[in-house]
Amino acid sequence: MPIFEKLLKIFGVYKLYEKWLEETIRKDKIPSHIAVIMDGNRRWARKKGLYPWLGHRFGADKVDELVQWCIDLGIKVVTIYALSTENFKRSKKELDEIFKLLKEKSLEYAVDERLHKHGVKVKVIGRKDLLPRDVREALERLEEATSRYSNLYLNVAVAYGGRAEIVDASKKLIKDVLAGKVRVDEIDEDVLEKYLYTADIPNHEPDMIIRTSGEERISNFLLWQSAYSELVFLDVYWPEFRKIDLMRAIRTYQKRQRRFGV
């Protein structure tokens, strides 16, 4: 924790600072779509003397909090990077634990009263066919259980890679060209976007991408959609991420001039 925040806690004004920060960001435009690279779970666990995969469990609990914070702040679309295609290179033990966690959280979210109360629609993006059948079915059950909602869109990137998404979109487009459904001279950015995993997601291009853990790279996440996203890198492991960190990231976003190349 930064020295400034320690001092705030010592003098009992931390909550006042948090309240002031929230009031400040509400006076400006809140990003409609935020994406999060939830990095640092394993390093956090090692720092605590825990098995690396236990960091993922604490990280999953933090997602619960993130969803509530976004509901409170009126954010409409949230995309989280849960499991990348590159992560499949990790040890069998860690992958088994991650798969178990994905299944547990999916079944839990499917009956979560909060998600139904606030109308949260969950969509899984990625190569779901790479997942064990029981995990895939649990994720699909969650999607079905929340399919009629539209107040907040929660997109979970699982077995996801930005390059893989573009490759898969290209293959689908080529099939339609060969079938005579699309002419080659009709293909432009808008056409290709219709074949991406995010095609049916409102405002599918994130206004802001947050990465935790202090690393400063995009790591194959939303390569197409992030062309004009504001990037905010935070030096905090994901399990330690707090609402105040989210609000600070939003405040950083609000201070930037978004010109979109103009």
N, C-alpha and C positions, 0 to 999 in steps of 0.2 A: 504494500500500500504506500502511495506517495506520502512524503513528509507532510505536505499541505493537508492531506486528508486525515492523517494521524492527529494533527493539531486540531482540526475541526472536531474530531471525536473527543479529544481530551477536553475541549472547552464546551462540549455538548451542543454544537451548532451544526453537526453533520446533516441532520434531517432538514434543518432550515435551508442549508445550502442546496440540498437535493430538491426541495420544494421550489427554491428560487430558480434553479436551473430548468426545471420543468415549465415553470411559468414563462421563462425567457424563450424557450424553443417554441412554445405554443403561440407566441406572437408572430412567428414567421412561418414559412411553408414547411410542413412536415413531409418528408419523402413518401411517396405513394407506395413504392416498392423498394424494400431493402433485401439484400442477399448477404448471407453470412457464411464465411469459411471458418468452421468451428475447429480451430487448430489448437494443439497443445494438450490434448487429453492425456496422452501417454507420458509426456514430460511432467505434467502435474502429478500424475500417479507416482512416478519414480521419485519425485521430490518428497512425496508423503510416505515413501517406503512401501508402496502398494504394488500389486501386480499391474503391469501396463494396461491390461484390458479393463481393469476396474475404473480407470479414468474415463472410459467410454460411458460407463453407467452414470457417473456423476455428471458427465457432459450431457447425457440424455435428460437428466433431471433439469438441467439448466435450460433445455429447449422448452420445457413446461413453463418456466418463468418468462422466457422470451416471448412466447405466444401471448401470455397475459399482458406483458408490457406493451406489445404491439396493439392489442385490443384497446388498452387504456389510452394510447397515444393516437389512435385512429389510423394506424398504418393499414393499408388495404391488401398488400401482397408481400409475403415473406418467402424467400427461397433459402433453404439451408443445404449445405454440402455435407451429407451424412456418410457416404461411402463412394470413393472414386474407383475407376477402373484400375488405376495403379495400385490401390490398396489390396487388390487380390493377390499381390505378391508377398503379402505378410504371412506370418506363420499360421499353420492350420489351427492352432489353439486360439490365437487371437481372432481369426476369422470366424471360428465356431462361436466364440463369445459374442462377437458383433452380430452374427446372424440370430443368435438366441435373443439378444437384446432387441433387435429390429422386430422380431416376431412378438415379443412380449409387449413392446410399446405400441405396436400396431393394434393388437387385440385390446389393449387398455384404452387407446384413443378412440377406438370404434364405439365404445360405450361411455366415453367421457362426457358428462353432463355439460361441462363448460363449453366444449366444442359445439355441441348441439344448441346450447342456449345462445351462443354468440354467432352461430351460423358460419362456422369455419369449414371451408372445403379443402380437403387434402388431396393432392395429386402427386403421384410418384413419377419422377422423370429419370430415365436412364435405361440401361439394357437389363430389364427385369428378368430376362431369360437366363442370365448368368447366376441368379440367386437360387438357393435350394427351393424346392417346390413348396414346402410348408411356409417358408418366409414370404415367397411371392403371393401365395394365397391369402396370407394374413394382411399383407399390404393392399391387395385388391379388395379385401373385405372392408378395410378402412376407407378406401376410396369410395366404395359403393355406399357405405353408411353415411358419408358426408356429401354425396354427389349433388344433392338438391340445394346446397347452401351457396351463398355468394357474398356474405358480408366481409369475410377475410379469406384470402387464398393462401394456403400453406403448401408450398411445393417442396417436396423432399427429394433431393438428388441422391439416388442410390444406384450403385454400379454405373456411375455417371462419369463421362469424360466429354469435355467440350469438342475435341477432335472427333470422337466417336459419334457425337450427335450430328455433326456436319456430314460425316461419312454416311450415316444412316439416312439422313435427310436427302442426300444426293442419290442414294440407291433408290429410294421411293420415287423421287422425281424422275429418274431415268426410266423406271418401270412405266410411269405414266406417259412419258414421251414415246416409248416404244409401243404403248397401247393406243397411241393417238389421242390421249386425253389432254396433252399439253404440247404446244408447238415450241421448237427450240427458240425461235425469235420472240417468244412471249416471256422467256425466262429472265427475271431480274431479281433484285433483292427481295421485293415483296412476295414474289412467287416462291422463292426458296424458303422464306420464313414460314410459309404455310406447312412445310414438311418437318419443321423442327419439333422437338418434344414439347416446347412451350407454345405451340401454335394457338391453342385455345385458352391461353391464360391472358386475362386482361392486363394491359400495361406490362408486357412480358420482359421489357428491358429495365433492369434495376436502376433506380436513381442513384443508389449508393451500395457499394460492396464493402463489408467490414471483414477484416481478417484479424483474428486474435493470435496470440503467442509471440508477437514481435517479428515474425517472418514477413517479408515484403515482396510477395509475388502472387500471381493469380492462380497458379497450379491447375491449369486446364479446366477452369470453372467458367461456364457461361461465356465462352470465347466470342461467339457471335453477338449475344445479347449485351455484353458489357462494353461495346465499342465506345460509348459515351458516359459510362457510369463513373461516378466519383468514387475513388478508392480511399479507404480509411484503414490504416494499420494501427493496431493497438498492442501494447506491450503487456498483455495479460493473458494467461492461459484460459481456455474456454470455460472450464469448470468454475473459475473465479470471476467470470464476467457478471457485471451487475447492471441494474437499470441505469445507474449513473454513468456507466461506460457507454451504454446505448445512447443516452441523451447527449453526452459529450460528442459522440460521433455525429449525431444529428446536428449539433451546433456547428461542428466543423464543416459539415455539408452546407449548412445555411450561409456560411461566410464565403463560400466559393462562388465565382462567376461562371455560370454554365453557358458557354457560347455555342456548343455543338459544331465547332469548326468555323463559325461565322466570324 
